[in-house]
Amino acid sequence: MGAVTAADRRPKQDRSRATRQRLLQAAVACLAEHGWAGSTVSVVAERAGVSRGAAQHHFPTREDLFTAAVEYVAEERSTALRAALPGTAAGDRRAVVAALVGLFTGPLFRAALHLWVAASNEDQLRARVTELEARVGRETHRIAVELLGADESRPGTRETVQGFLDLARGLGLANLLTDDAARRERVVAQWAALLDEALG
């Protein structure tokens, strides 16, 4: 009789949760690399190292899989944002600006962009993507205000922070086509200086 492995001892529920997590991670990675058209259930299942049947057990349809991936991306982006800076860096506006821009130029944002494009053509995704993006947008703004030490009771502060986040999103879009890291670094430095002046 063969030795019992740790995986064999794990409760079935834990293995099922781990399989689901792998499928969601694979779905996000496939979206980031191949876009919606190239991200089928079979491709995701292969990348996750599970059978198509196992994938369909967790997510019966492609829409189920990518709707869940929308939520996963939203949660991961919020987590990444909260973890972008150690507590001691809060108040260092250059570091805050660089971290927030980094979030918008990373793979999670790239996956989110593919979801946006897919949602513009897929009715089953549109409502969920719109709802989650609104939630992530509010969370991103709230955390940016906190990290930048912005006082939103001052006129124009909310718009200043939102303008910066819109700029960061635009840099993320530009990064889809070319690696613009050198120019982006100069933009980050300039925006950090502008925010210092505008936010006090």
C-alpha positions in Angstrom: 0.0 0.0 0.0 1.4 3.4 -1.0 2.2 6.1 1.5 -0.6 8.6 2.2 0.3 12.1 1.0 -0.5 15.4 2.6 -2.8 16.1 -0.3 -4.7 12.8 0.4 -5.3 13.9 4.0 -6.6 17.3 3.0 -10.3 17.5 3.3 -12.1 17.4 0.0 -13.5 20.9 0.6 -10.0 22.3 0.8 -8.9 20.6 -2.4 -12.1 21.9 -4.1 -11.4 25.5 -2.9 -7.8 25.2 -4.1 -8.9 24.0 -7.5 -11.4 26.9 -7.8 -8.6 29.3 -6.8 -6.3 27.9 -9.5 -9.0 28.2 -12.1 -9.6 31.8 -11.2 -5.9 32.6 -11.3 -5.6 30.9 -14.6 -8.6 32.8 -16.0 -7.1 36.1 -15.0 -3.7 35.1 -16.5 -5.4 34.0 -19.8 -7.3 37.2 -20.0 -4.2 39.3 -19.5 -2.3 37.3 -22.1 -4.9 36.2 -24.7 -7.9 38.5 -24.2 -11.5 37.4 -24.2 -11.5 35.6 -27.6 -8.5 33.4 -26.6 -9.7 32.6 -23.1 -11.9 29.5 -23.4 -12.8 27.2 -20.6 -10.5 24.5 -22.1 -7.5 26.9 -22.2 -8.1 28.0 -18.7 -8.5 24.4 -17.4 -5.2 23.4 -19.1 -3.4 26.3 -17.6 -4.8 25.5 -14.2 -3.7 21.9 -14.5 -7.3 20.5 -14.2 -9.6 18.7 -16.6 -12.3 20.5 -18.5 -14.8 18.4 -16.5 -13.4 19.7 -13.2 -13.5 23.2 -14.5 -17.1 22.8 -15.5 -17.9 21.3 -12.2 -16.9 24.6 -10.6 -18.1 26.9 -13.4 -20.7 25.3 -15.7 -20.4 27.9 -18.4 -17.7 30.3 -19.7 -19.8 33.2 -18.5 -19.9 31.7 -14.9 -16.1 31.3 -15.0 -15.3 34.8 -16.2 -18.0 36.5 -14.0 -16.3 34.9 -11.0 -13.0 36.0 -12.4 -14.3 39.6 -12.5 -14.9 39.4 -8.8 -11.6 37.8 -8.2 -9.8 40.5 -10.1 -11.7 43.2 -8.2 -10.7 41.6 -4.8 -7.1 41.1 -5.9 -6.8 44.7 -7.1 -8.1 46.0 -3.8 -5.8 43.8 -1.9 -2.8 44.8 -4.0 -3.7 48.5 -3.5 -3.9 48.1 0.3 -0.6 46.3 0.3 1.1 48.7 -2.2 2.9 50.5 0.6 4.1 49.7 4.1 2.5 52.0 6.7 5.7 54.0 7.1 5.6 55.1 3.4 2.2 56.8 3.8 2.8 60.5 3.4 5.7 60.0 1.0 3.8 61.3 -2.0 6.3 60.2 -4.6 6.2 56.6 -3.3 2.4 56.7 -3.1 2.1 58.0 -6.7 4.6 55.4 -8.0 2.7 52.6 -6.2 -0.7 53.6 -7.5 0.6 54.0 -11.0 2.3 50.6 -10.6 -1.0 49.0 -9.8 -2.6 50.4 -13.0 0.3 49.2 -15.1 0.4 45.6 -13.7 -1.1 42.3 -14.9 -4.3 42.7 -12.7 -5.2 45.9 -14.5 -4.4 44.4 -17.8 -6.8 41.5 -17.1 -9.4 44.0 -15.9 -9.1 45.9 -19.2 -9.8 42.7 -21.2 -12.8 42.2 -19.0 -14.0 45.7 -19.7 -13.7 45.1 -23.5 -15.5 41.7 -23.2 -18.2 43.3 -21.1 -18.9 45.9 -23.7 -20.0 43.1 -26.0 -21.2 40.5 -23.6 -24.5 41.3 -21.9 -24.0 38.6 -19.2 -20.8 40.2 -18.1 -21.7 43.9 -18.4 -23.8 44.4 -15.3 -21.3 42.6 -13.0 -18.3 44.3 -14.4 -19.9 47.7 -14.2 -20.9 47.1 -10.6 -17.6 45.7 -9.5 -15.6 48.4 -11.3 -17.7 51.1 -9.5 -16.9 49.4 -6.2 -13.1 49.1 -7.0 -13.1 52.7 -8.1 -14.6 53.9 -4.8 -12.1 51.8 -2.9 -9.2 53.0 -4.9 -10.2 56.6 -4.4 -10.6 56.2 -0.7 -7.2 54.5 -0.3 -5.5 57.1 -2.5 -7.0 59.9 -0.4 -5.7 58.2 2.8 -2.2 57.5 1.4 -1.8 60.9 -0.1 -2.9 62.6 3.1 -5.6 64.6 1.2 -8.2 66.6 3.0 -11.4 66.3 0.9 -13.1 69.0 2.9 -10.9 71.5 0.9 -12.5 72.6 -2.4 -11.0 70.8 -5.4 -9.2 68.1 -3.5 -11.5 65.3 -4.6 -11.2 66.3 -8.2 -7.4 66.5 -7.9 -7.2 63.0 -6.5 -9.6 61.7 -9.1 -7.6 63.5 -11.9 -4.5 61.7 -10.7 -6.3 58.3 -10.7 -7.5 59.0 -14.2 -4.0 59.8 -15.3 -2.7 56.5 -13.7 -5.4 54.6 -15.6 -4.3 56.3 -18.8 -0.7 55.3 -18.2 -2.0 51.7 -17.8 -3.7 51.9 -21.1 -0.6 53.3 -22.8 1.4 50.4 -21.2 -0.6 47.9 -23.2 1.2 48.8 -26.4 4.7 49.7 -25.3 6.8 49.6 -22.2 6.9 53.3 -21.4 8.7 53.0 -18.1 11.2 55.8 -18.6 8.6 58.4 -19.6 6.3 57.1 -16.9 9.0 57.7 -14.2 9.2 61.4 -15.2 5.4 61.7 -15.2 5.3 60.2 -11.7 7.9 62.7 -10.4 6.0 65.6 -11.9 2.6 64.5 -10.6 4.0 63.9 -7.1 5.3 67.5 -7.2 2.0 68.8 -8.4 0.1 66.9 -5.8 2.4 68.3 -3.1 1.6 71.7 -4.3 -2.2 71.1 -4.7 -2.8 69.1 -1.6 -0.5 71.1 0.8 
